[in-house]
Amino acid sequence: GENVEQHPSTLSVQEGDSAVIKCTYSDSASNYFPWYKQELGKRPQLIIDIRSNVGEKKDQRIAVTLNKTAKHFSLHITETQPEDSAVYFCAASRGHSSASKIIFGSGTRLSIRP
Amino acid sequence: NAGVTQTPKFRVLKTGQSMTLLCAQDMNHEYMYWYRQDPGMGLRLIHYSVGEGTTAKGEVPDGYNVSRLKKQNFLLGLESAAPSQTSVYFCASSYSRSRVGGVIGETQYFGPGTRLLVL
């Protein structure tokens, strides 16, 4: 079945440095790729998403890139801050057209060192 | 506008007991989902619904049943709880974005979660 692999599972970076989280997906029909941030004890919340007709999207310190040929997509966080510490999940979906669902990666625990 | 709410927040069950988790959303979303979250395994889809009166199985449906009698509510039932069902359960809802050429994807809004412990 479809799956999404996410790496690394844990990541520790110095405050101010950049963090990169990478995901690969298996379903070539996937066309929607959201990223969720989950703080400790809280619900997952969407931070950015990208659709298959776009190669890159940026929102302030957060950017996502998509390589459909290689079935890779990545989350980039620049100038990291303590509040960026959380678990990040990537996901892939075909969208509602096939009544399908979002497949989530296993998550990356990001820690920002002061 | 409360968004997505879940009840209860926390529950302890004994093996074999039954219970129902309630999810409610006030955003008029068509689609609703139930996930379980276990350490190191991300979010796994249990069941989902694309509209009132319809449900479908997700990745890990065994041991669970669902109902969507009203558009705003999605119920998850455990008929005979097992320790393997100890987890954090999240409900989510979404609307569909559509454009010429077909639907292109959705954004999911999550509830606060229900922590379930089965002894």
gemmi code that builds the backbone of each chain (N, CA, C; Angstrom):
import gemmi

chains = {
    "A": [
        ("GLY", (0.820, -1.201, 0.000), (0.000, 0.000, 0.000), (0.854, 1.252, 0.000)),
        ("GLU", (0.169, 2.383, -0.004), (0.909, 3.636, -0.034), (1.628, 3.846, 1.295)),
        ("ASN", (2.777, 4.489, 1.238), (3.437, 4.848, 2.479), (4.252, 6.115, 2.282)),
        ("VAL", (4.559, 6.750, 3.376), (5.375, 7.959, 3.398), (6.495, 7.734, 4.400)),
        ("GLU", (7.717, 7.876, 3.951), (8.875, 7.727, 4.834), (9.440, 9.101, 5.163)),
        ("GLN", (9.762, 9.288, 6.423), (10.213, 10.595, 6.899), (11.534, 10.440, 7.634)),
        ("HIS", (12.477, 11.362, 7.335), (13.794, 11.327, 7.977), (14.285, 12.753, 8.256)),
        ("PRO", (15.024, 12.959, 9.332), (15.348, 11.966, 10.368), (14.199, 11.840, 11.375)),
        ("SER", (14.289, 10.901, 12.269), (13.257, 10.761, 13.299), (13.481, 11.764, 14.422)),
        ("THR", (14.726, 12.140, 14.653), (15.037, 13.193, 15.620), (16.076, 14.115, 15.005)),
        ("LEU", (15.996, 15.389, 15.385), (16.898, 16.399, 14.835), (17.122, 17.466, 15.886)),
        ("SER", (18.386, 17.754, 16.141), (18.734, 18.785, 17.109), (19.598, 19.814, 16.395)),
        ("VAL", (19.185, 21.071, 16.445), (19.959, 22.125, 15.803), (20.146, 23.297, 16.753)),
        ("GLN", (21.216, 24.047, 16.519), (21.496, 25.236, 17.317), (20.525, 26.341, 16.915)),
        ("GLU", (20.068, 27.059, 17.907), (19.180, 28.191, 17.637), (19.823, 29.114, 16.609)),
        ("GLY", (19.040, 29.482, 15.619), (19.544, 30.340, 14.557), (19.968, 29.591, 13.310)),
        ("ASP", (20.266, 28.306, 13.472), (20.632, 27.487, 12.316), (19.380, 27.019, 11.582)),
        ("SER", (19.609, 26.352, 10.453), (18.496, 25.829, 9.651), (18.247, 24.362, 9.961)),
        ("ALA", (17.017, 23.951, 9.725), (16.632, 22.542, 9.900), (15.949, 22.069, 8.613)),
        ("VAL", (16.277, 20.844, 8.234), (15.671, 20.265, 7.029), (15.129, 18.880, 7.357)),
        ("ILE", (13.906, 18.642, 6.977), (13.255, 17.339, 7.177), (12.808, 16.842, 5.810)),
        ("LYS", (13.098, 15.566, 5.535), (12.837, 15.041, 4.203), (11.826, 13.894, 4.242)),
        ("CYS", (11.021, 13.836, 3.192), (10.024, 12.771, 3.072), (10.000, 12.226, 1.653)),
        ("THR", (9.727, 10.942, 1.551), (9.490, 10.323, 0.257), (8.148, 9.614, 0.298)),
        ("TYR", (7.482, 9.565, -0.834), (6.178, 8.921, -0.898), (6.172, 7.887, -2.010)),
        ("SER", (5.269, 6.939, -1.898), (5.259, 5.836, -2.861), (4.165, 5.967, -3.915)),
        ("ASP", (3.079, 6.657, -3.587), (1.955, 6.745, -4.514), (2.170, 7.881, -5.514)),
        ("SER", (2.438, 7.536, -6.742), (2.734, 8.551, -7.744), (1.519, 9.421, -8.070)),
        ("ALA", (0.325, 9.013, -7.645), (-0.879, 9.812, -7.883), (-1.096, 10.861, -6.798)),
        ("SER", (-0.255, 10.897, -5.788), (-0.383, 11.912, -4.736), (-0.221, 13.293, -5.337)),
        ("ASN", (-1.064, 14.235, -4.883), (-0.999, 15.578, -5.446), (-1.070, 16.680, -4.399)),
        ("TYR", (-1.094, 16.298, -3.148), (-1.211, 17.280, -2.067), (-0.297, 16.850, -0.928)),
        ("PHE", (0.547, 17.790, -0.439), (1.586, 17.430, 0.518), (1.595, 18.461, 1.657)),
        ("PRO", (0.883, 18.179, 2.742), (0.867, 19.107, 3.872), (1.932, 18.752, 4.903)),
        ("TRP", (2.301, 19.735, 5.692), (3.190, 19.540, 6.834), (2.456, 20.019, 8.084)),
        ("TYR", (2.530, 19.191, 9.124), (1.878, 19.516, 10.386), (2.922, 19.620, 11.489)),
        ("LYS", (2.650, 20.522, 12.409), (3.504, 20.705, 13.583), (2.687, 20.314, 14.815)),
        ("GLN", (3.278, 19.511, 15.681), (2.584, 19.100, 16.887), (3.461, 19.394, 18.098)),
        ("GLU", (3.046, 20.355, 18.893), (3.749, 20.658, 20.131), (3.329, 19.645, 21.194)),
        ("LEU", (4.137, 19.517, 22.215), (3.931, 18.504, 23.237), (2.539, 18.615, 23.861)),
        ("GLY", (1.782, 17.538, 23.796), (0.453, 17.517, 24.395), (-0.621, 18.255, 23.616)),
        ("LYS", (-0.269, 18.724, 22.425), (-1.234, 19.496, 21.639), (-1.664, 18.723, 20.376)),
        ("ARG", (-2.582, 19.300, 19.666), (-3.045, 18.689, 18.422), (-2.130, 19.061, 17.268)),
        ("PRO", (-2.073, 18.228, 16.217), (-1.312, 18.616, 15.020), (-1.971, 19.821, 14.350)),
        ("GLN", (-1.146, 20.725, 13.857), (-1.670, 21.897, 13.167), (-0.907, 22.106, 11.870)),
        ("LEU", (-1.643, 22.415, 10.828), (-1.036, 22.640, 9.522), (-0.150, 23.874, 9.559)),
        ("ILE", (1.085, 23.745, 9.044), (1.958, 24.914, 8.985), (2.214, 25.352, 7.544)),
        ("ILE", (2.194, 24.434, 6.624), (2.392, 24.772, 5.223), (1.994, 23.562, 4.387)),
        ("ASP", (1.573, 23.815, 3.169), (1.271, 22.704, 2.269), (1.676, 23.088, 0.853)),
        ("ILE", (1.801, 22.075, 0.019), (2.187, 22.320, -1.364), (1.411, 21.365, -2.254)),
        ("ARG", (1.055, 21.851, -3.422), (0.298, 21.033, -4.362), (1.216, 20.620, -5.503)),
        ("SER", (0.792, 19.614, -6.245), (1.696, 18.987, -7.207), (2.065, 19.878, -8.381)),
        ("ASN", (1.332, 20.963, -8.583), (1.649, 21.832, -9.716), (2.646, 22.926, -9.340)),
        ("VAL", (3.198, 22.815, -8.122), (4.142, 23.827, -7.631), (5.402, 23.119, -7.149)),
        ("GLY", (6.578, 23.693, -7.404), (7.814, 23.064, -6.987), (8.329, 23.552, -5.646)),
        ("GLU", (7.919, 24.763, -5.263), (8.411, 25.329, -4.015), (7.395, 26.337, -3.493)),
        ("LYS", (7.316, 26.413, -2.177), (6.425, 27.388, -1.540), (7.093, 27.879, -0.279)),
        ("LYS", (6.972, 29.173, -0.005), (7.637, 29.748, 1.155), (6.658, 30.584, 1.959)),
        ("ASP", (6.804, 30.507, 3.291), (5.994, 31.316, 4.185), (6.892, 31.751, 5.336)),
        ("GLN", (7.430, 32.947, 5.224), (8.335, 33.516, 6.215), (9.551, 32.604, 6.390)),
        ("ARG", (9.745, 31.989, 7.557), (10.947, 31.178, 7.783), (10.778, 29.725, 7.333)),
        ("ILE", (9.614, 29.398, 6.842), (9.324, 28.014, 6.471), (9.188, 27.899, 4.955)),
        ("ALA", (9.786, 26.865, 4.394), (9.652, 26.611, 2.965), (9.498, 25.116, 2.744)),
        ("VAL", (8.809, 24.766, 1.689), (8.658, 23.364, 1.308), (9.007, 23.237, -0.164)),
        ("THR", (9.739, 22.181, -0.496), (10.084, 21.906, -1.883), (9.541, 20.548, -2.272)),
        ("LEU", (9.208, 20.392, -3.530), (8.636, 19.142, -4.031), (9.337, 18.740, -5.318)),
        ("ASN", (9.758, 17.492, -5.370), (10.329, 16.908, -6.579), (9.459, 15.711, -6.951)),
        ("LYS", (8.530, 15.929, -7.860), (7.564, 14.876, -8.202), (8.230, 13.707, -8.916)),
        ("THR", (9.263, 13.983, -9.684), (9.937, 12.909, -10.415), (10.561, 11.911, -9.438)),
        ("ALA", (11.210, 12.462, -8.420), (11.872, 11.614, -7.431), (10.935, 11.219, -6.292)),
        ("LYS", (9.748, 11.799, -6.263), (8.775, 11.569, -5.184), (9.367, 11.927, -3.835)),
        ("HIS", (10.002, 13.103, -3.795), (10.583, 13.634, -2.570), (9.954, 14.992, -2.270)),
        ("PHE", (9.791, 15.295, -0.994), (9.466, 16.662, -0.611), (10.109, 16.952, 0.738)),
        ("SER", (10.431, 18.198, 0.958), (11.221, 18.570, 2.137), (10.675, 19.832, 2.783)),
        ("LEU", (10.883, 19.908, 4.091), (10.542, 21.089, 4.878), (11.842, 21.760, 5.310)),
        ("HIS", (11.917, 23.062, 5.086), (13.102, 23.827, 5.463), (12.672, 24.917, 6.455)),
        ("ILE", (13.325, 24.947, 7.608), (13.077, 26.006, 8.582), (14.374, 26.771, 8.757)),
        ("THR", (14.342, 28.058, 8.483), (15.544, 28.881, 8.635), (15.463, 29.694, 9.923)),
        ("GLU", (16.631, 30.133, 10.381), (16.730, 30.974, 11.595), (15.877, 30.384, 12.720)),
        ("THR", (16.145, 29.138, 13.051), (15.305, 28.440, 14.034), (15.263, 29.142, 15.380)),
        ("GLN", (14.109, 29.015, 16.016), (13.855, 29.636, 17.317), (13.356, 28.578, 18.295)),
        ("PRO", (13.445, 28.830, 19.587), (13.012, 27.831, 20.576), (11.582, 27.342, 20.341)),
        ("GLU", (10.713, 28.217, 19.882), (9.317, 27.824, 19.673), (9.130, 26.892, 18.468)),
        ("ASP", (10.200, 26.654, 17.718), (10.125, 25.685, 16.618), (10.253, 24.250, 17.126)),
        ("SER", (10.650, 24.080, 18.386), (10.766, 22.740, 18.959), (9.396, 22.069, 18.985)),
        ("ALA", (9.298, 20.925, 18.327), (8.015, 20.216, 18.206), (8.257, 18.954, 17.384)),
        ("VAL", (7.191, 18.182, 17.185), (7.240, 17.058, 16.257), (6.589, 17.514, 14.952)),
        ("TYR", (7.262, 17.246, 13.856), (6.763, 17.644, 12.547), (6.393, 16.391, 11.746)),
        ("PHE", (5.234, 16.442, 11.117), (4.760, 15.336, 10.292), (4.580, 15.794, 8.857)),
        ("CYS", (5.115, 15.006, 7.935), (4.784, 15.234, 6.531), (3.642, 14.289, 6.167)),
        ("ALA", (3.009, 14.566, 5.054), (1.904, 13.711, 4.619), (1.724, 13.842, 3.113)),
        ("ALA", (1.080, 12.846, 2.535), (0.790, 12.863, 1.110), (-0.628, 12.365, 0.881)),
        ("SER", (-1.265, 12.931, -0.133), (-2.666, 12.580, -0.395), (-2.983, 12.736, -1.870)),
        ("ARG", (-3.935, 11.943, -2.333), (-4.446, 12.138, -3.690), (-5.540, 13.191, -3.702)),
        ("GLY", (-5.997, 13.592, -2.533), (-7.110, 14.510, -2.492), (-8.412, 13.759, -2.497)),
        ("HIS", (-9.505, 14.484, -2.420), (-10.810, 13.849, -2.261), (-11.292, 13.162, -3.530)),
        ("SER", (-10.648, 13.387, -4.661), (-11.176, 12.868, -5.921), (-11.331, 11.354, -5.890)),
        ("SER", (-10.483, 10.680, -5.142), (-10.599, 9.224, -5.070), (-11.093, 8.790, -3.699)),
        ("ALA", (-11.706, 9.718, -2.964), (-12.162, 9.438, -1.600), (-11.035, 8.831, -0.786)),
        ("SER", (-9.838, 9.283, -1.072), (-8.682, 8.702, -0.402), (-8.382, 9.497, 0.861)),
        ("LYS", (-7.272, 9.211, 1.438), (-6.965, 9.812, 2.717), (-5.519, 10.267, 2.733)),
        ("ILE", (-5.207, 11.014, 3.744), (-3.844, 11.483, 3.933), (-3.028, 10.381, 4.600)),
        ("ILE", (-1.856, 10.101, 4.042), (-0.922, 9.167, 4.664), (0.182, 9.989, 5.320)),
        ("PHE", (0.362, 9.780, 6.615), (1.339, 10.560, 7.368), (2.677, 9.829, 7.478)),
        ("GLY", (3.756, 10.610, 7.519), (5.046, 10.070, 7.896), (5.071, 9.815, 9.392)),
        ("SER", (6.128, 9.207, 9.861), (6.202, 8.808, 11.276), (6.647, 9.934, 12.196)),
        ("GLY", (7.005, 11.086, 11.629), (7.306, 12.243, 12.457), (8.787, 12.479, 12.699)),
        ("THR", (9.131, 13.741, 12.893), (10.504, 14.151, 13.247), (10.425, 15.025, 14.487)),
        ("ARG", (11.126, 14.621, 15.517), (11.168, 15.438, 16.733), (12.315, 16.426, 16.604)),
        ("LEU", (11.960, 17.695, 16.467), (12.954, 18.759, 16.311), (13.196, 19.458, 17.640)),
        ("SER", (14.451, 19.519, 18.026), (14.831, 20.222, 19.260), (15.757, 21.370, 18.883)),
        ("ILE", (15.501, 22.538, 19.431), (16.327, 23.712, 19.177), (17.177, 23.973, 20.412)),
        ("ARG", (18.485, 23.910, 20.260), (19.406, 24.124, 21.376), (19.684, 25.620, 21.537)),
        ("PRO", (19.585, 26.129, 22.767), (19.819, 27.571, 22.963), (21.293, 27.934, 22.815)),
    ],
    "B": [
        ("ASN", (-17.038, 30.026, 17.337), (-16.609, 28.941, 16.443), (-15.599, 28.061, 17.173)),
        ("ALA", (-16.056, 26.876, 17.636), (-15.200, 26.023, 18.452), (-14.239, 25.195, 17.616)),
        ("GLY", (-14.512, 25.049, 16.305), (-13.650, 24.205, 15.475), (-14.002, 22.743, 15.662)),
        ("VAL", (-13.002, 21.917, 15.968), (-13.197, 20.487, 16.189), (-13.026, 20.198, 17.679)),
        ("THR", (-14.016, 19.565, 18.264), (-13.947, 19.219, 19.687), (-14.090, 17.712, 19.849)),
        ("GLN", (-13.534, 17.199, 20.937), (-13.593, 15.773, 21.221), (-13.951, 15.566, 22.683)),
        ("THR", (-14.758, 14.553, 22.936), (-15.059, 14.140, 24.308), (-15.005, 12.625, 24.386)),
        ("PRO", (-14.494, 12.049, 25.502), (-13.853, 12.768, 26.607), (-12.410, 13.126, 26.280)),
        ("LYS", (-11.735, 13.805, 27.174), (-10.316, 14.135, 27.010), (-9.425, 12.969, 27.435)),
        ("PHE", (-9.909, 12.224, 28.418), (-9.109, 11.126, 28.959), (-10.053, 10.062, 29.496)),
        ("ARG", (-9.671, 8.787, 29.302), (-10.516, 7.702, 29.793), (-9.653, 6.490, 30.081)),
        ("VAL", (-10.011, 5.796, 31.160), (-9.374, 4.526, 31.509), (-10.435, 3.436, 31.394)),
        ("LEU", (-10.120, 2.384, 30.674), (-11.039, 1.264, 30.499), (-10.386, -0.025, 30.959)),
        ("LYS", (-11.205, -0.973, 31.322), (-10.715, -2.317, 31.567), (-10.906, -3.137, 30.296)),
        ("THR", (-10.053, -4.118, 30.106), (-10.167, -4.984, 28.939), (-11.582, -5.540, 28.832)),
        ("GLY", (-12.158, -5.436, 27.616), (-13.499, -5.955, 27.388), (-14.606, -4.925, 27.510)),
        ("GLN", (-14.312, -3.790, 28.119), (-15.330, -2.752, 28.235), (-15.512, -2.054, 26.889)),
        ("SER", (-16.638, -1.376, 26.769), (-16.913, -0.643, 25.538), (-17.002, 0.841, 25.843)),
        ("MET", (-16.814, 1.645, 24.813), (-16.972, 3.085, 24.969), (-17.110, 3.731, 23.597)),
        ("THR", (-17.588, 4.967, 23.609), (-17.741, 5.750, 22.387), (-17.047, 7.083, 22.558)),
        ("LEU", (-16.239, 7.429, 21.574), (-15.595, 8.738, 21.530), (-16.404, 9.615, 20.572)),
        ("LEU", (-16.631, 10.853, 21.002), (-17.422, 11.768, 20.185), (-16.550, 12.862, 19.610)),
        ("CYS", (-16.726, 13.113, 18.329), (-16.079, 14.230, 17.651), (-17.158, 15.133, 17.073)),
        ("ALA", (-17.009, 16.421, 17.269), (-17.961, 17.376, 16.724), (-17.212, 18.521, 16.064)),
        ("GLN", (-17.761, 18.985, 14.927), (-17.168, 20.135, 14.249), (-18.275, 21.084, 13.812)),
        ("ASP", (-17.963, 22.380, 13.902), (-18.959, 23.392, 13.575), (-18.545, 24.208, 12.355)),
        ("MET", (-17.725, 23.603, 11.497), (-17.225, 24.302, 10.319), (-17.923, 23.853, 9.037)),
        ("ASN", (-18.962, 23.044, 9.178), (-19.730, 22.548, 8.034), (-18.860, 21.739, 7.076)),
        ("HIS", (-17.865, 21.044, 7.623), (-17.001, 20.218, 6.788), (-17.691, 18.933, 6.381)),
        ("GLU", (-17.436, 18.529, 5.146), (-18.014, 17.276, 4.657), (-17.268, 16.055, 5.185)),
        ("TYR", (-15.939, 16.190, 5.298), (-15.113, 15.026, 5.573), (-14.670, 14.989, 7.037)),
        ("MET", (-14.714, 13.808, 7.610), (-14.248, 13.634, 8.988), (-13.436, 12.351, 9.107)),
        ("TYR", (-12.500, 12.340, 10.061), (-11.530, 11.247, 10.170), (-11.263, 10.915, 11.632)),
        ("TRP", (-10.937, 9.662, 11.872), (-10.426, 9.255, 13.176), (-9.035, 8.655, 12.993)),
        ("TYR", (-8.065, 9.153, 13.791), (-6.704, 8.645, 13.781), (-6.346, 8.154, 15.179)),
        ("ARG", (-5.369, 7.275, 15.218), (-4.721, 6.975, 16.482), (-3.236, 7.332, 16.340)),
        ("GLN", (-2.670, 7.784, 17.455), (-1.271, 8.182, 17.453), (-0.529, 7.422, 18.515)),
        ("ASP", (0.451, 6.667, 18.077), (1.289, 5.885, 18.980), (2.733, 6.331, 18.804)),
        ("PRO", (3.531, 6.233, 19.863), (4.925, 6.707, 19.793), (5.679, 6.096, 18.619)),
        ("GLY", (6.326, 6.945, 17.834), (7.155, 6.472, 16.727), (6.400, 5.990, 15.513)),
        ("MET", (5.069, 6.109, 15.539), (4.290, 5.587, 14.410), (3.421, 6.647, 13.748)),
        ("GLY", (3.575, 7.858, 14.155), (2.827, 8.909, 13.491), (1.338, 8.782, 13.714)),
        ("LEU", (0.581, 9.226, 12.740), (-0.879, 9.199, 12.790), (-1.379, 8.138, 11.826)),
        ("ARG", (-2.150, 7.210, 12.333), (-2.690, 6.150, 11.477), (-4.208, 6.275, 11.409)),
        ("LEU", (-4.724, 6.217, 10.200), (-6.147, 6.419, 9.979), (-6.930, 5.168, 10.350)),
        ("ILE", (-7.965, 5.346, 11.159), (-8.793, 4.227, 11.597), (-9.994, 4.079, 10.661)),
        ("HIS", (-10.815, 5.112, 10.615), (-11.975, 5.178, 9.718), (-12.143, 6.626, 9.286)),
        ("TYR", (-12.871, 6.814, 8.198), (-13.169, 8.169, 7.777), (-14.550, 8.225, 7.131)),
        ("SER", (-15.021, 9.435, 6.917), (-16.354, 9.641, 6.353), (-16.312, 10.807, 5.377)),
        ("VAL", (-16.896, 10.590, 4.211), (-16.911, 11.653, 3.209), (-18.253, 12.370, 3.179)),
        ("GLY", (-19.138, 12.022, 4.088), (-20.408, 12.716, 4.165), (-21.341, 12.036, 5.139)),
        ("GLU", (-22.396, 12.749, 5.498), (-23.382, 12.205, 6.433), (-23.889, 10.862, 5.934)),
        ("GLY", (-23.885, 9.883, 6.836), (-24.416, 8.568, 6.493), (-23.448, 7.642, 5.795)),
        ("THR", (-22.228, 8.095, 5.509), (-21.237, 7.250, 4.826), (-19.960, 7.159, 5.647)),
        ("THR", (-19.391, 5.940, 5.692), (-18.122, 5.749, 6.371), (-17.269, 4.773, 5.558)),
        ("ALA", (-15.974, 4.779, 5.815), (-15.064, 3.882, 5.111), (-13.912, 3.518, 6.025)),
        ("LYS", (-13.301, 2.369, 5.753), (-12.190, 1.900, 6.560), (-10.907, 2.602, 6.162)),
        ("GLY", (-10.078, 2.818, 7.174), (-8.764, 3.369, 6.932), (-7.704, 2.293, 7.026)),
        ("GLU", (-6.572, 2.676, 7.572), (-5.413, 1.785, 7.620), (-5.521, 0.734, 8.721)),
        ("VAL", (-6.102, 1.114, 9.871), (-6.160, 0.207, 11.030), (-7.574, 0.150, 11.613)),
        ("PRO", (-8.560, -0.397, 10.887), (-9.952, -0.342, 11.323), (-10.385, -1.420, 12.319)),
        ("ASP", (-9.591, -2.486, 12.450), (-10.032, -3.630, 13.257), (-10.214, -3.255, 14.725)),
        ("GLY", (-11.368, -3.664, 15.272), (-11.653, -3.395, 16.677), (-12.405, -2.094, 16.904)),
        ("TYR", (-12.682, -1.368, 15.825), (-13.370, -0.070, 15.923), (-14.579, -0.042, 14.989)),
        ("ASN", (-15.594, 0.723, 15.393), (-16.697, 1.002, 14.486), (-16.998, 2.500, 14.567)),
        ("VAL", (-17.622, 3.013, 13.531), (-17.904, 4.449, 13.469), (-19.323, 4.676, 12.952)),
        ("SER", (-19.817, 5.863, 13.240), (-21.107, 6.269, 12.677), (-21.103, 7.766, 12.431)),
        ("ARG", (-21.796, 8.171, 11.376), (-21.889, 9.587, 10.994), (-23.367, 9.870, 10.689)),
        ("LEU", (-24.155, 9.927, 11.756), (-25.590, 10.143, 11.592), (-25.911, 11.602, 11.310)),
        ("LYS", (-25.071, 12.496, 11.819), (-25.231, 13.917, 11.567), (-23.948, 14.451, 10.957)),
        ("LYS", (-24.053, 15.420, 10.107), (-22.890, 15.956, 9.411), (-21.828, 16.456, 10.387)),
        ("GLN", (-22.254, 17.029, 11.497), (-21.300, 17.653, 12.395), (-20.668, 16.690, 13.390)),
        ("ASN", (-21.160, 15.451, 13.451), (-20.654, 14.512, 14.461), (-20.088, 13.244, 13.816)),
        ("PHE", (-19.021, 12.739, 14.428), (-18.426, 11.486, 13.955), (-18.057, 10.698, 15.209)),
        ("LEU", (-18.685, 9.545, 15.390), (-18.495, 8.755, 16.595), (-17.572, 7.565, 16.322)),
        ("LEU", (-16.689, 7.309, 17.284), (-15.798, 6.147, 17.200), (-16.124, 5.232, 18.364)),
        ("GLY", (-16.437, 3.974, 18.059), (-16.800, 3.019, 19.092), (-15.791, 1.901, 19.236)),
        ("LEU", (-15.567, 1.527, 20.491), (-14.774, 0.350, 20.802), (-15.729, -0.623, 21.491)),
        ("GLU", (-16.019, -1.740, 20.849), (-17.006, -2.670, 21.406), (-16.430, -3.479, 22.562)),
        ("SER", (-15.171, -3.875, 22.432), (-14.528, -4.690, 23.462), (-13.064, -4.270, 23.529)),
        ("ALA", (-12.777, -3.321, 24.407), (-11.448, -2.705, 24.431), (-10.347, -3.715, 24.764)),
        ("ALA", (-9.193, -3.511, 24.119), (-8.008, -4.347, 24.350), (-6.832, -3.436, 24.699)),
        ("PRO", (-5.850, -3.942, 25.459), (-4.682, -3.110, 25.793), (-3.992, -2.526, 24.560)),
        ("SER", (-4.047, -3.208, 23.429), (-3.425, -2.700, 22.200), (-4.102, -1.427, 21.679)),
        ("GLN", (-5.262, -1.124, 22.223), (-5.969, 0.089, 21.805), (-5.637, 1.287, 22.697)),
        ("THR", (-4.732, 1.090, 23.627), (-4.204, 2.217, 24.399), (-3.488, 3.146, 23.439)),
        ("SER", (-3.924, 4.393, 23.392), (-3.388, 5.314, 22.405), (-3.960, 6.706, 22.649)),
        ("VAL", (-3.502, 7.636, 21.836), (-4.143, 8.950, 21.781), (-4.930, 8.999, 20.471)),
        ("TYR", (-6.201, 9.342, 20.582), (-7.082, 9.356, 19.410), (-7.370, 10.801, 19.005)),
        ("PHE", (-7.164, 11.062, 17.731), (-7.448, 12.389, 17.186), (-8.533, 12.282, 16.128)),
        ("CYS", (-9.440, 13.210, 16.203), (-10.433, 13.383, 15.165), (-10.001, 14.567, 14.299)),
        ("ALA", (-10.380, 14.548, 13.036), (-10.073, 15.663, 12.154), (-11.227, 15.848, 11.184)),
        ("SER", (-11.319, 17.048, 10.650), (-12.327, 17.301, 9.623), (-11.705, 18.158, 8.528)),
        ("SER", (-12.310, 18.123, 7.366), (-11.786, 18.910, 6.257), (-12.891, 19.222, 5.269)),
        ("TYR", (-12.642, 20.254, 4.479), (-13.494, 20.571, 3.350), (-12.705, 20.233, 2.107)),
        ("SER", (-13.356, 20.161, 1.013), (-12.616, 19.882, -0.205), (-12.465, 21.161, -1.007)),
        ("ARG", (-11.299, 21.340, -1.551), (-11.036, 22.451, -2.450), (-11.204, 21.915, -3.857)),
        ("SER", (-11.948, 22.596, -4.644), (-12.134, 22.095, -6.003), (-11.855, 23.196, -7.002)),
        ("ARG", (-11.456, 22.796, -8.127), (-11.209, 23.742, -9.201), (-11.494, 23.030, -10.506)),
        ("VAL", (-11.487, 23.750, -11.568), (-11.718, 23.147, -12.871), (-10.684, 22.043, -13.078)),
        ("GLY", (-11.160, 20.886, -13.411), (-10.242, 19.771, -13.611), (-10.270, 18.782, -12.473)),
        ("GLY", (-10.992, 19.115, -11.389), (-11.108, 18.131, -10.322), (-10.618, 18.626, -8.984)),
        ("VAL", (-10.843, 17.829, -8.011), (-10.453, 18.171, -6.641), (-8.942, 18.051, -6.520)),
        ("ILE", (-8.338, 18.974, -5.812), (-6.879, 18.951, -5.743), (-6.338, 18.764, -4.335)),
        ("GLY", (-7.200, 18.610, -3.350), (-6.634, 18.352, -2.037), (-7.403, 19.016, -0.932)),
        ("GLU", (-7.014, 18.736, 0.284), (-7.760, 19.247, 1.431), (-6.820, 19.558, 2.590)),
        ("THR", (-7.295, 20.410, 3.476), (-6.579, 20.726, 4.710), (-7.361, 20.143, 5.867)),
        ("GLN", (-6.702, 19.407, 6.723), (-7.383, 18.788, 7.858), (-7.187, 19.604, 9.128)),
        ("TYR", (-8.271, 19.740, 9.885), (-8.254, 20.434, 11.161), (-8.485, 19.396, 12.255)),
        ("PHE", (-7.577, 19.367, 13.210), (-7.613, 18.327, 14.225), (-8.301, 18.792, 15.506)),
        ("GLY", (-8.895, 17.826, 16.190), (-9.398, 18.055, 17.534), (-8.261, 17.963, 18.537)),
        ("PRO", (-8.552, 18.207, 19.827), (-7.510, 18.243, 20.858), (-7.012, 16.872, 21.287)),
        ("GLY", (-7.695, 15.812, 20.886), (-7.250, 14.464, 21.218), (-7.945, 13.881, 22.435)),
        ("THR", (-8.019, 12.545, 22.452), (-8.531, 11.783, 23.604), (-7.475, 10.753, 23.964)),
        ("ARG", (-7.059, 10.804, 25.214), (-6.054, 9.835, 25.678), (-6.789, 8.665, 26.293)),
        ("LEU", (-6.590, 7.465, 25.739), (-7.282, 6.268, 26.210), (-6.278, 5.263, 26.743)),
        ("LEU", (-6.544, 4.785, 27.939), (-5.712, 3.757, 28.566), (-6.576, 2.538, 28.810)),
        ("VAL", (-6.165, 1.399, 28.258), (-6.899, 0.154, 28.464), (-6.047, -0.781, 29.315)),
        ("LEU", (-6.584, -1.127, 30.461), (-5.829, -1.974, 31.401), (-6.152, -3.455, 31.234)),
    ],
}
model = gemmi.Model(1)
for chain_id, residues in chains.items():
    chain = gemmi.Chain(chain_id)
    for i, (resn, *xyz) in enumerate(residues, 1):
        res = gemmi.Residue()
        res.name, res.seqid = resn, gemmi.SeqId(i, " ")
        for name, pos in zip(("N", "CA", "C"), xyz):
            atom = gemmi.Atom()
            atom.name, atom.element = name, gemmi.Element(name[0])
            atom.pos, atom.b_iso = gemmi.Position(*pos), 0.0
            res.add_atom(atom)
        chain.add_residue(res)
    model.add_chain(chain)
structure = gemmi.Structure()
structure.add_model(model)
structure.setup_entities()
